[in-house]
């Protein structure tokens, strides 16, 4: 006789991890992500950085995630004010940081900014 047993449901959501696309090393988790409010899109950028007039009203999805400073970020540990962020495992460039802040692709200003490009990391849940 077969019984239908459902696994115990927990109130916890699965943990989201961000891994280097090249070597799969874990570089951040959802707990490290610093949320920011969606910016005003292209109208937030100076005219020379805007794509086209037709896209001024569109609010693009953020192409990066912003995280808190972490121990694997060697330039941060060395006291640099701004620098590229590279994976400790394979040295692939994952993003950059600037203590004075930087602008997200959505137009929002994030200060301080420790930016990981979504195109350089894989998002997985466990």
C-alpha positions, 0 to 999 in steps of 0.5 A, spaced: 500 500 500 502 506 497 502 512 502 502 519 499 507 523 504 508 530 503 515 533 505 514 537 511 513 545 509 518 550 512 516 557 512 523 558 510 525 560 503 530 557 499 537 560 500 539 564 493 546 563 492 551 567 487 556 564 484 562 566 479 560 563 472 567 561 470 569 557 476 562 556 480 565 559 486 560 562 491 561 569 491 555 572 495 548 570 498 541 573 498 543 575 505 549 579 502 544 583 497 543 590 499 536 592 496 535 599 492 529 603 490 528 602 482 531 609 479 527 613 474 531 609 468 534 613 462 532 620 464 536 619 471 543 619 466 546 625 463 544 626 456 551 623 453 550 616 457 542 615 455 541 610 449 535 613 445 530 618 446 524 613 445 527 609 451 526 615 456 520 612 459 522 605 460 524 603 467 530 597 465 531 591 470 537 592 474 543 589 470 547 588 477 546 586 484 549 590 490 552 587 496 555 588 502 563 588 502 565 581 504 572 578 506 574 575 499 574 582 496 581 583 496 582 591 494 577 592 499 581 589 504 587 593 502 584 599 503 582 601 496 577 607 495 575 604 488 577 598 484 575 592 480 572 586 483 575 579 481 573 572 483 578 569 488 578 562 484 579 564 477 580 571 477 574 573 472 572 580 473 565 580 477 564 587 478 567 593 481 566 597 487 566 605 489 566 607 497 563 614 494 557 610 490 555 609 483 549 609 479 545 602 477 543 601 470 536 603 473 538 610 474 538 609 482 544 611 486 547 606 490 552 609 496 557 605 497 557 601 491 559 593 491 556 591 484 556 584 481 554 584 474 548 579 473 552 577 467 558 574 470 554 571 476 549 565 476 544 565 481 542 558 484 537 556 490 539 551 495 
